[in-house]
């Protein structure tokens, strides 16, 4: 028993520990593994954040498209129309005012929310004249006598956010039933 203790003491006495070089190499390997794990964590966190931002922007664009389509489909009569302003009456009798003035406003409520901003936008109108049957596209001021000839509205927007641009075009054909306006 005594010889076993002596042998163990002798073994540890000869191998009294690690050298400084061995400790430095072990520490360097440990820091490399920790650094690699941390950089992987940061990469995945940034990737997830970018995907969440992209999903948020796409959801916002989908809601914008749905909201505008629903209101355009409800138009009964267009009262005023030009490149940045549309004033119309809906089938329900409510007024619809669409304004492009640094932002997209519908009935005085902004439709574009953070992180998107309106870079530029315009309204185009497709007029169909019964006499000639031709379709004309206009983006300027529409004369009040020609507003009954508008058969479709196209909204062209360039939204920007997060160092990207998002072109947005919504073309909506107006219901034909709006051409017959009941007497009030």
Secondary structure, DSSP 8 states (H G I E B T S, - for coil): -HHHHHHHHHHHHHS----HHHHHHHHHHHHHHHHHHHHHHHHHHHHHHHHHHHHHHHHHHHHHHHHHHHHHHTEEEEEEE-SSEEEEEETTS-EEEEEESSSEEETTEE---TT-EEEEEEEEEEEE-TTT--EEEE-S-B-TTTGGGEEEEEEEEEEEETTEEEEEEEEEE--GGGGS----
